[in-house]
Amino acid sequence: MSSTIHNISIDCSDTYALAGFWSKVFDCPMQPDDLPGDPEAMLLPPGGPEVLFIAVPEGKAVKNRLHLDLQPADRTRDEEVERLLGIGATLVDDQTRPDGAGWVVLADPEGNEFCVLRSAAERAATPAGPAGETPSA
């Protein structure tokens, strides 16, 4: 028997605010009973595991050991990066290559890094295909 991912937990200082940011990223609602100041908040993204935000006393101090790689479903990578910057993400690093391959590293409002890859349509349109699309960061 194997394991499945029940939820992804993210430590943070403000569960409600960070869940609000990620609810916009995933275009899914927060749990209706989650309120500002709660020690936990939960999202149920369509097609994915639950995302649980847990309040912890310490802040983020170093680079994430685990991060999310996002692939836009209905827009280009650049359009998705612009959308995410508009809702509160910050640019950490742009690993886009001259041929369009690569990824963009962003951070959420509490500094947790995540990557934005090219969409499936963008990857399919590139002669080299999906090579060089997996972040090593």
N, C-alpha and C positions, 0 to 999 in steps of 0.2 A: 504494500500500500504506500502511496506517496502523499505528500502534504500539498495543500493549496494555500494561497494567500488569502487570509480572512480580512485583514485590513493592513494598511500602511500607517504607521504611527509617526507623527512629527512633533517633537518637543518644541515648545515655544513659550513666550511670556504672555501673549494675549491670544487665547484660543479663538475667541469670537472674531477678532479682526483678521487673523491669519486665515481662518476658515472662510471668511467673507472674500478675501482675495482669491483663494483657490476655488471657491464656488464660481467666480467669474471666469477663471482659467478653464475649468471643466464645463462651464455652462450648466451647472446643476445646483439645486437649492440646498441650503443648509438644513439640518434637522430642525423642524419647527419649534421644538422645545429647548433648543440651545439659546442661551441669553448672554449678553455681555457680563463678564466676570465669572462665568462658569469655568470649572477646572478642566472640562473637556468639551469638545465640539466635534461633530461628525458630518461628513459628506458621503453621499452615495452616488458617485459618478456612473453614468450609464455605461454598461459594458466593462466596468472595472471593479476592483476591490474597494471596500470602504476606506476612507481616509480619515483617520482619527487624530485630532490635535489635542495634545496633553500639556497642561501648564507645568513648567519646571522653574525652579528659582534661578538657575544659572543661564546666562546668555550663550549664544553660539560663539566659540572661541577659535576654531580652526576649520579647515576645509572639510566639507561633508565626506564621509566614508561611503555613503549611499546617496544616490540622487535619481531623479526622474528624467527620462529622455522623452520629450513630447514630440509627436508627429502631427502636424495640422491635418484635419480631415477634409476641410472645404476651402482652403486658401493656401497661398504659398508660405514658405518659411518666413520670408521678409514681411509679409502682411501679418502673420501671427506674431512675430517679434514686435512689430509696431503696436499691435493690439495689446500685448502683454505689458509693454512699456507704458502704454496709456492707462492701464489699470493699477500701476504701482510697482511693476518689476523694475530692476535696474540692470544695466548692461555690465557684465563682468569681463567677457572676452568674446571676440568674434573670430571663429576658426573657419570662416567661409573661404574656400579656395577660388582661384581665378576661374576654374571650370564650373563653379557653382556648388560643388560638393562641400561637405563639411557641416558645421553646426554653429550655433550661437549659444554662449553660456550666459544665462540671466540669473538673478537672485530675487527671491520673494522679499516682502517688506521686512522680514527678520533676518535676511542674509543667507537663507538656504539656497544653494545653487541648484539649477536645473538647466537642461539643454533643450534647444529647439532644433529638430532635424528638418530636412526638406520633406515636403508632402510626398505621398506615393506617386502622384502624377508627375511631380518634378523629377523624382528619381527615375521613373520610367522613361522620361523624355531625354535623359542624358545617355549618350552612347556607352559610357563606361558603366552605367547601371548603378547599383547601390554601393560600390566600392568606396571606402573612405567615409562612410556615413556613421560609423559607430564612434562616439566620443570615447577618448581614453581618459578623460578627466573625471 
